[in-house]
Amino acid sequence: MTEIDYSQLRSLQARHLISALIRDGFVLRNQRGSHHRYRHPDGRRATVPFSRAGDTFAPKTLRRIIEEQACWTAEDLRRLGLLAG
């Protein structure tokens, strides 16, 4: 597995992350306040906290969503168009 270069994802907006989750098969299950909770048919869950679609994420929050919740690799991020190939 290759290391994810988070410097390229520093300006990733919530709308782009959510779009990638949906393209990967995640579905919005519920929302509580500013936390949108997505679920994948294989059981993965991802919570995306944001107030506006143009919001960006703190580095630790982004890392947790990508690596721990969505379980994406660098190849997945390239496939979804979030990282340059």
C-alpha positions in Angstrom: 0.0 0.0 0.0 1.4 3.4 -0.9 1.4 6.3 1.5 -1.3 8.9 0.9 0.1 12.4 0.3 -2.2 14.6 2.4 -0.5 17.8 1.2 -2.5 17.4 -2.1 -5.7 17.0 -0.1 -5.3 20.1 2.1 -8.0 22.0 0.2 -10.4 19.1 -0.2 -13.9 20.5 0.2 -16.7 18.6 1.9 -18.8 18.5 -1.3 -15.9 16.7 -3.2 -15.4 14.2 -0.4 -19.1 13.4 -0.2 -19.3 13.1 -4.0 -16.4 10.6 -3.8 -18.1 8.6 -1.0 -21.3 8.3 -3.1 -19.3 7.3 -6.2 -17.7 4.6 -4.1 -21.1 3.2 -3.1 -21.7 4.9 0.3 -25.3 6.0 1.0 -26.4 8.8 3.4 -28.0 7.0 6.3 -28.8 9.9 8.6 -27.7 13.3 9.7 -27.4 14.7 13.2 -26.6 18.3 13.3 -23.6 19.0 11.1 -22.6 15.3 11.0 -23.6 13.4 7.9 -23.3 9.6 8.3 -22.7 7.4 5.3 -22.8 3.7 5.1 -21.4 1.3 2.5 -23.1 -2.0 1.6 -20.0 -3.9 2.9 -20.4 -2.4 6.4 -18.0 0.5 6.3 -19.2 3.7 7.9 -18.0 7.3 7.4 -19.1 10.4 9.3 -18.5 13.7 7.5 -18.7 16.8 9.8 -19.4 20.0 8.0 -21.6 23.1 8.1 -21.2 24.3 4.5 -20.4 22.4 1.3 -17.2 24.5 0.8 -15.8 23.6 4.2 -12.4 22.0 4.4 -11.2 19.6 7.1 -8.5 19.6 9.7 -5.7 17.2 8.7 -6.4 14.7 11.5 -10.2 14.7 10.7 -9.5 14.1 7.0 -7.0 11.3 7.8 -9.5 9.6 10.0 -12.3 9.8 7.4 -10.1 8.5 4.6 -8.0 5.8 6.3 -10.1 4.6 9.3 -13.7 5.0 8.2 -13.7 4.7 4.4 -10.6 2.5 4.4 -9.3 4.1 1.2 -5.8 3.7 -0.2 -3.9 6.1 -2.4 -5.1 4.0 -5.4 -8.7 4.4 -4.3 -8.2 8.2 -4.0 -6.8 8.3 -7.6 -9.6 6.2 -8.9 -12.1 8.6 -7.3 -10.4 11.6 -8.7 -9.3 13.1 -5.3 -5.5 12.6 -6.0 -3.6 13.5 -9.1 -2.5 10.3 -10.9 
